[in-house]
Amino acid sequence: MTRIPSKDDLRTWIAENPGLTAKRDIAKAFGIKGAARIDLKRLLKELEGEGLVERRRRTYRDAEKLPPVSIVQVLAPDAAGDLYARPLEWQGEGPEPKVLMQLREADPALGEGDRILARLTEVIGEAHHYEGRVIRRIGVNPQRLLGIFRKETEGGRIVPIDKGADKEWRVLAGATLGAQDGELVEAEQAGLRARMGLPQARVVNRLGDPTAPKAVSLIAIHQHGIPDAFSDEAIAEADRARPAALGKREDLRHLPIVTIDPSDARDHDDAVYAHADDDPKNEGGHIVWVAIADVAHYVRPGSALDREAWTRGNSSYFPDRVVPMLPDRLSGDLCSLHEGVPRPCIAVRMKIDAAGNKIGHRFTRAMMQSPASLSYEEVQAAQDGRPNDRCAELLEEVIHPLYAAYAALHRARARRQPLDLDLPERRIELSPEGRVTSVAFRERLDAHKLIEEFMILANVAAAEELNRLRRPLLFRVHEEPSPEKLEALREVAQASGFTLAKGQVLQTRHINNLLAQAQGTEFDELLNISALRSMTQAYYNAENFGHFGLALKNYAHFTSPIRRYADLVVHRALISGHGWGDDGLSPQDIERLEETAKHISETERRSMAAERDTTDRYLAAYLSERVGNEFEGRISGVTKFGLFVKLSETGADGLIPIRTLGREYFHYDNRSQTLMGDRSGLTLGIGQRVTVRLAEAVPVTGGLMLELLSIEDRELPRGSLPARGAPKGRKPGAFKARSASTKRKVERKRRS
């Protein structure tokens, strides 16, 4: 028979073993098994009721003892200069114990009133009862940095890798974490910022060789705080998942719904199929199917997988790796619409007329089986008369009908006139070792545009369907440009000899007309860049403010739930709205919809910044062997401190510091985004064609420094001032008047 310990036995053991206070640990210590656990639970409840132990979640501790990790509040230093703290979690009946803080050199400076998460050790025979070590200061998020560790006799220094950081950090001997000279490390601020000297940091993570090619994206991941490891609980949930059964789903396995993706796609979350509509009332019309992976079946609200997906907000894509929103068991397997495998999906059947207008739609929770996973290139080649073996079999039934439906949608797009910017996307090719082998611009095929139009149509249908069902959802919102940005675009257009409509409600077709005027001229790229910069950034919102760029009133993201949390929310809303199961939008989802919208808008920007920084670093590494070479490019940005130039060959952005432009004063005009030389009258503005020399390329930061050689095939004139600075010896206002006069001359010359 199992012996049940007394209350004194239990209390003594709990006090002596603060790290093993879960009920199962206590049962194991006393050999309690089976039904005897009921008696143990009763005794623990009695001790809790008597105030002799305190229950914290699923663990117990002696109420007269402090937990080994506890929150304390710092008191003022005593006469001897010692720093004590009072525990904020004291539950005992006796006098409050004293905690002496044992500070290390690298600990943050503490002041009276600071709340600290501390690790406590009980002491006997001293005037104080505990000694505390700082874990972190509550409510303070120390500044984090990523940099190269430089070892010194005592500790070392960290050289930040951020392009904008110009100050090194000091690391004391006890805070290096064993980092070696030249290692890439992650560190955090230690102590308060000093007014004089270097700020202090402690190393918290060693990341290895910064020059390793595949460290480039790792740097961006850590620098931007992108979570790149799943919790054990989330991985366990994913591993327990099994393929979905047909059940009550509509069986669409007979339809030849195919996926069309990049040749190196890591997941397949959308599939398409189209055929001519046989309804005599819709002559020349089409039926378009878009099927999307049913991620909601596997990622339930409130689960560990859901928490991880919400935290990430989206997948992040880099040239050499992906940081996925979901574990690979789901993103690369069960949720991916692989060829020849039954997969659960949420599909929409859309009816469009001959002019490409959607005249009806129907959503269904279904099971599909793709007959082929195709790439954009092979589908386009097949449509152009060069099918490979597997596309040849699908040409008449699948590929030609897809392009016929796309032709109708393209006509509707031409009438709607969404914003039509011509900004080519660059593609970085890597060797197996991770080194850049080439940089090219992605080709825009009709196959890309076909999928884009089908996805837009499905996203519109999802937003309209949830509006009809009066269900909450997340809209994809893109508001029109602000009056200030629009006026700046109008000034650039006028200075280039073009016009942008004024005095009426702005529509995308007005901007498209401007871009069409500039197409094929020397101002083509200037106007495209300026139009892009005038746009607001798209975001998610629980309220609908329309999508200006796409010229749509209702728009929601529905088509990529493997890589975007917003789409998962829309799927759950559809499931709830149609009563398809108990895995729809939960009350908690609805309650925090606004919070989710704000959060995933931020994670999207975080990923974009990390992806952009990674591209910059790869390009800097690629160009580092060509320092001293000359390149063609165009001015892409103008600031007080210099010019940004986008190189035509690679799309890389580099800086021309203003101090290198000549020995004259350059006046910065924020409204026209120009720099104007005081002596020469030279005006430098966005879109101008330049020849530059690569002066410096720093792979670890991604920074490129350039030297301006010529502008519009003309050599750079040199001013006569001895150094940069405001002109001297002139009457007040003379410089401004001369600048305005010169600007008018330049503008007239541009128009002619």
N, C-alpha and C positions, 0 to 999 in steps of 0.2 A: 504493500500500500504506500502511495506517495505521501511523504511528510510535507505538510503545509507549513511554511515558515511563519514565525510570529511577526507582529507588526514591527517590533524592535529590530528583528533580523532584517526585514525588508528595508527599513529606514537606514540602518547602518550600511547595508550593501549599496543602496542607491547613493549615499553620501560618499562612499569609497570608490565608486565606479561611475563617475559623472558622464563618461563617454559611452556607457552601455546601459541606457535607461529605458529602452523600448520594452514593452511587455514581453516580447519573445526572448529578449536578452535575459530578463529577470527569470523567466520560466526555465530557460536553459541552465542558468547558474544554479538553480535549486532543484533541477531534475524534475520539473513539473510537466506532466504530459496528460493528454486526453482530457477527461472530464474534470480533472483537478485544476485545469486552467480557469474554470468558472469560479472556484474558490479564490484563486489568485486575483482575478478581476474584482471580486467582492472586497477583498482586503485592501487593494489599491484604492478603490472608490472610498472606503472608510477612511483611509489615511488622508485622501484628498479632502474629504468632508471635514475632517478634524483640523485641517490646515497644516498637517505635518509634512505633506509633500504637495508639490504643485504639478499639475498636468500641463504639458506644453505639446500640443498636437498629439502625437502618439507616444511621447516619452514622459517619464516621471523624474522629479528631482526633489531633494530635501529642501523644504521650504526655508530652513535656517541656513542654507548654503546658497552662494551665487553660482549660476551656471558657468562653465569654463569659458564660454564666449558670451559677453554681456555688453550692454550699452551703459556707459558711464558719462557723467558730466564733470568737466574739469573745474577745479576750484582755484582760487588765487594762490600763488606760491606762498609758502610759509616763510618765517623769518630766516630759515636756513636755506631758502631757495628751492626746497623740494616741492614737487608738484603732485598734489593729491587730487582724487576724484571721488565723487559720490555715485553709488550704483543707482540706476533708474529702474531696475527690475527687482529691487529688494521686496520680498513678500513676508519675511519673518516678523516675529513679534518682539524680538530683542532689539538692542540699539543697532543702528545702521552701520555696517562695517566700513572701514577706511581702506581705500585703494591707493597705493603708491605707484605712480606711473614711472616705469623704467624706459626712458627714451633713448633711442639709438641715434647715431649721428645723422642717418638719412631720413629720420622720421620728420613729418611736417611740424612746423612750429605751432605749439598749442597755446591758447589763451583762455582766460576765465570764461566759462559759459559754453565752450566747445563741447559738442556731444561726440563721443568716440565709441566705435565698435572695438572692444579690447579683448585680448586673450588673458584670462585671469589665472593666477596660481596662488593657492592658499598658503599662507606662511604661519608658523607657530612661534610664539615667544617674542614677537615684535609689537611695537606700538600700533602698527597697522595690521590688517587682517589678510590683505591680498596685494600682490604685485601685478601690475597690468602692462601689457605690451600693446602698442597701437597696431590695429589691423587697418583701419581707415577712419577718416573723419566723416561722421554722418552728415548728409546734406551737402557734401562737397565732392564734386567729381573732378579729381586732379587732371590737369592738362596732360594729354598723352602725346607722345611723339615717336617717330620712327627715324632711325638714323644709323650712322656708322660709328662704332665704338673705337676710340683711339686710346690705347692703354698708356698710362703714365706710371711713374714710380709709386705714387699714392693714388689709387683709383684710376680715373681717366676722364675723357671728354666724349660727348656725343655730338657728331656733326649731322644736323637734320637733313633729310633728303628732300624736304619740301622746297619747291622752287622759290617760294616767297620768304623762307626763313633765312635770316642772316646772322643769327646768334647761336653760338654753341652752348652746350649745357655741361655743367660740372658733375661728375659722379664720384662720391666718396668711396674709400677703399672697401667699406663694408656693404656697398650697394651695387656692386658690379655683377652679381650673380655668376661670377666666373667667366664673364665675357672675354673673348680673345681680341687682340688688335685686328681691326678690319672687319669684324663681324657686323652683320646687320642685327640691330637690337630694337626691341620695343621698350619704351621707358615711360615713366610718369613723373610729374613734378613732385619734388620732395621739399617741403618747407615753403615759406612764402617767397614771392619774387623779391630779390634783392635790388635796392636802388642802384648799387654799384657792383660791378663784377658780374660774373656769369651766374645765371640761374642754376638751381640744383635739381638733379634728377636721380631716380633709382631705376635700375634695369629690372624689368618684370618679365621679359621673354627674349630668348636668344633665337634668331631666325636663320643663322648660317651665312653662307657666302653671298654677298650682295651682287657679285658679278656673274653668278650663275644665270644663264639665260632665262630659266623658268622661275627665277626669283622675281621677275618684273611684275607679273600679275599678283604674286604673293605680297609684294610691297603695297600695292594698291588696296588689296583686300584688307590688310591689317591697318593701313593708314586711314581708311574710310570706315573702319569698324563694321565690316560686313561679316555676319556670322558664317563661319565655314565648317562648323562641326555640329552634327546633330546630337541631341541628347540620347542616352542609352534607351530611354523610354520610347522616344519617337522611332528609333531604329527597330526596337522590339515590336512596336505596333505595325510597322511596315512589313517586317518579316513574317508576322502572323497573317497578313492579308492573303486572301486566296482569290482566284479568278471568279468574277461575278457569274451568277446563273441567269438564265433567261427569265424565269419567273413570270411576272406580269408585264415585262417589257415588250414593246412591239418588235417583231422579228424583221430586221432589215438586211439579213445576211445574204439575201438573193440579189440585192442591188450592188452594182459594181462601183462602190464608193471608194475612190483612191486618194492616197495622200500625195501631195506634191510639195517638196521641201528642198532646201539646199542639199547638195550631195553629201555634205558632212554633218547633216542634222543629227542632233543627239536625242531628240524626242520627236514624236509625231502626235500632235494633239488636235489636228483638224483634218478632215477629209471632205471631198466634194464629188458631186455627180450632177449631171444635167441631161435633159432630153427635151425634145420638142413637146409642147402641150397639145394633146389630142382633143382638147375641148374646142368645138367649132366656134364658140363665143370668144375665144381668145386666139384668133388666127395669127400665126406668126409668133406666138408667144412661147415661153419656155417654162419648164419646171426645174428649179434649182434646189438641190439638197446640200446642206452643210451639216456635217456630223462632228461633234466635239467630244473629246474624251470625258467620261463621267467621273471626274475626280471626286465629286461630292460623295460618291458611293464609298470611297475608301477613307476620305478625310472628314471625320465627323466633327460637328461643333463641340468645342471644349476638350477635344482629345489632345494628346501630346503632339501629334502630327499637325493639328490645327494651330496649336500655339507656336510651333516652329515656323509654319508657313506664314502666319500673321507677323511674326517678328521679322522675317526676311522681307515680306511684302512682294517679292518678285525674285526670279532667278537673275544672276549677274553673269554676263558672257564676256570672256576674254579670249584672245587669240589662241591660247594654249590650254584653257580649262574653262569649266563652268562651275559656278557656285549655285547649285540648284535650290529651288524653293522646297522641293520634296526629295526624300531619299531616292536613290537610284532604283530600288525595288519597285517604286511606283512610277517615277518620271521616265525611267528607261525601260520599264517592263509592263506592269499591269495596267497603267494608264496610257501607255503609248500604243497608238493604233497600228500595230505591226501587220505586215503582209501575211495573209493566210491564217490569222488567229482571231477567234471571236473576242470582241471587246465591247464593254458597255459604253454607251454614249448618250448624249442628249442631242437630238437632231431637230432641224427645222426644215420643213418643206415649203419653199416659197414659189409663188406663181408670179411671173412678170409678163408684161405685154410686149408687143413687138418693138415698142419704143424704149423698153428697159425700165418701165415703171413697175414697182411692186404693187400688185393688186390683191394679194392675199398671202397668208402664211399659217402654218400649223406646227406647233412644237410637240415632240414626243420623246419619252424616255425609252431607249431602244437597245438592241444588240446588233452590231454590224460586223462584217468581216471583209477587210480590204483585199481585193485581188492583186494589188500591186502598190509598192512604195516607190514612187517615181521622183526624179529630180527635175528642177526647172529646166535644166539644159536639155535633157533627153525628151521632155514633153515638147519644148519649143522646136527641137530638131525634127520630131515626128510631124508636128503641124506644118513645118516648112518643107516636108517631103523627104526627110531623111530618117525614117523610123528605125530604131534598133529592133531586135527580135521580139522583145516583150511588148514594146509600144505598138508594133505592127498589129498584134492581136487585139489591141484596145483602140485602135485608131478610129474606126467607124462608130463603135458603140459608146466610147467614152471621150476621147480627145477632141474629135471634131465637134460633137455637141457642146462640150465645155466652151470652146472658142466661139460657137454660134451664140450661146447665151451671153458670153462676155462682150461680144460686138453690140448686143442690145444694151447692156449695162453701160458700155462706153458711150453710147449715144445719150443716155440719160445723164451721165456724168458731164458731158459737154454742155448740156442745157443747165445743169445745176452749177457748174463752174466752181468746184472747190479750188482752194489755193494751189497753184501749179508752179512750185519752185523747182528750179533746175539746179540741184546741189548733189553732185555725184558722191557716192559713198566709197571710201577706200577700203581695201582688203589687204591685210598683212599675211603673207605666206611665211610659215616657219619650217625649219628643218626639224627632223626628229629630235635633235638636241636642243631645240628651242631658239635657234638663231634665225634672224630675219633673212630670208633668201630673196624676197622681192616685195614691192609695194605697188599695188595696181588699184584701179578704180573698178568697182563692181559694175558689170554690164546689166542694164535694165532691159529685160526681155518682156515680151507680151505675156509670157507665162507668169512672171512676177506680178504684173498688173492684173491679170485674171484672178489670181488668188486674193490679191488685195481688194478687188471689187466685190468678190463673193463674201469675204470676211466683213467688209463694211456693211453689206446688205444684211447679213445675219445679225450684226451688232445693232443695226437699226430695228430689226424685227424684234430682238430681245427687249429693247427699251420700250417699244410700242406695246408689246405683249404684257409687260409688267405694269405699264401705265393702265392698260385696259383692265388688268386684274386688281388694280389699286394696291399693289404690293410695294413695300419699300425696296430700294435698290441703290446702287452706286452708279451715278452717271459719269461719263467721261466728258469733262467740260473744257471748252476752249473759248475764252472770251475775246471780243474784238480788241484791237490795239487801243491804247490810251490816246487821248488827243495830243499829248506831248510827243509820243513816239510817232504818231501819224504825221504830225507837222514836220518832224525831223526827216521822215521819209520823203515828204513832199518837197522839202528844201533840196535834198540830194537829187531828186528827180528833176527839179527845175534847173539846178546847176549843171545837169547833164544834158539839158535841152529837151526834156520830156515833161509831160504833165500828168498829174494825178487828180482825179475829180475832187472838187471841193464844194461844200455847201449842200451836201445830200447825205443820206444814210449810207455809210460805207458798206460795200459788199465785196466779196472776194473777186467778183468779175472786174471790179475797178482796178484792183492790184494786178490781176492777170493781164488786163489791157496795157498797164504800164510795162509789165515784163515782156509782153509781146512787142511793144514799141522798141525795147532795148535789145531784143533778140538779134544776134548776129553782129551787133555793134561792139565797139570797144568798152561800152558801159554795161554790157550784158551781166557780167559777174558782179559788178558793183551794185546793180539794182537788185539782183537776187540776194546778195548778202545783206543789203540794207533792208529789204523786205522781211527777211528772216528775223533780223534784229528788232524790227518793229513789232513782232508778234509777242503776245503774252505766252506763258508756258501753260500747257494743258495740265489738268489736275483732276482728281476725283472729288465728287461732292454728292451728298445725299439729296441735294436740290438740283433741279435741271436749269441750267443757264445756256443750253445749246452748245453747238460746236461750230465756231466761226470758220475755222480752217477747212472743214469738210462741207460747210454750207448745209448743215443738218440741224433740225430742231430737237430731235431725240436721238441720243447716241449713248450706248453702254458697251463696255468690254465683256464679251461673251465667249470669244473664240480661243482663248489660251489659258485655261485654268491650271495647266501643269506649271506654268511659269509666272502667272500673275494672280495675286490673291483677290483682286477686284472681280475677275471672271468667276472665281469660285463663289463669291457672294451672289453674283447674278444667277449662277446655276442653282444655288440653294433657294433663292427667291422663286425661281421657276418651279422647283420641286414643291415648295410650300403652296404656291399659287394653284398648281394643278393637282395637289393631293397625291403625289407620286410616292410618298414614303415619309418616314420619320427623320430623315436626314436633311431636311430643308433648313431654312433660315430660323435659327432659334431666337427666343425672346432676348437672350443676351447679345446675339448678333445685332438685332434691331436696335437695342438700347445703346450700343456703342458704334452705331453706323457712322456718325460724324467723326468720332475718334479714329475709326478705321480709315475713313477717307483721308484725313489729314496725315495719318501715319504712313499709309502706302504711297501717298504723293511724295512724302519725304524720302522713303526708301527708294523710290524710282529715281529721284534726283541723285541720291547717294550712289546708286549703281552707275548712272550715267557719268558722274564725276570720276568714279573709279575706272570705268572703261576708257574714258578720255585720257586720264593720266597714264594708264597702261599703254595706250597707243602712242602717246607722246614719248614715253621712255623707249619703246621698241624702235620708233623712228629715230630718236637720238642715237641709239646704239647702231642702227643701220647707217646713219650718216657720219658717225664719229670717224670712220676711216676716209672720209672725203673732205675733211677740214682743209680750207684753202681753195676749194673748187668754187666755180661760179654757177649760179642757178637763176632761172627765170621764175618770177612769181608776181603776185598782186598784193597790194596793201589791203589787209583785211581788218585792221583796227588802228585807231589813232588815240593816243593818250597824251597826258602832259609830259610823260617821261620818254616817249618814243613811239615807234611805229611797229605794228605787228604785220608780218608778211606771210602769206600762205604760198608755199613753194608749189609750182605747177606739177613737177614730176612726181612728188610723193604726197602732196596735201599736208605736209608738216608745217607747223606754225613756228616762226622765229621772231625774235625781237631785235629791232635796230634802236639802240639807245640814242636819245636825242643829242647826247654830248658828242656823238660821232658824225653828226650831220654837217658839220662845218663850223667855222669860227664866227658865227653870227647868232643873234637871238631869234629863236623860233617862237612865235606867238600861237597858243593853242586856242582854237575856237570850238567850244563844246557843241554849239548848235549845228554848225556845218561839218563837224568832225574833220577839221583840217589843222595842219601846222603850216604857218607862213613865215618865211625868212624875212627878217627886218630889212636887211640890206639888199638881198637879191630879189625879193618879192616871190620867191619860189613857194608854190602852194602844193602841199602833199596831202592827198585825201584818199579815202577808201575806194578801192577798185582800180587805182592806177597801176599800170604795168611797170615792173622794176626789174633790174638785174642786181643781184646781191652776191657777196662773197661770204661763205660760211666761215666765221671766225672761231666758233667754239661749239662743241656738242657734248653735253654732259648726260650720259645714259642714266645715271642714278637719280637725277632730278627730272630728266626729260627736257631740259632747257637747251634752246638753240640761240646763239648770238650771231647776228648778221651785220655785214657792213654794206651800206648802200653804194653802188657803183654808178648806176644810171637810172633815169626815170623816163618812161616812154621813149627809149632809145637815145635820150639826150644825157650828156654827162652832167654830173651834179655841180652847179656853180658854187664857188667858195666865197663866203663873206670875208670882211677885212677886220672884224672885231678880234681882239686877242684871245677872248674866251667867252663862254656863254654868260649871258647876263643881260639885264635890261639896258636898252640904249641910253647913252648919256649925252648931255649937252643939248637936249631938245626941249622945246616948250611943251607944257602939259597938253596932252591930247593929240600931239603931232603924230605919234606912233599909231594911235588908234585910227586917225584919219587916213594915214598912208596905207594902213592895212586894209581898210574898207575900200579905198580906191583900187588897190591892187587886186583885191578879191573880185570887184566888179569887172575888171579887165579880164581876169582869168575866166570868169563865168561867161562873159561875152565870147571869148575865144572858144570855149567849150561848145557853145551853142552853134557857132558858125561852121 
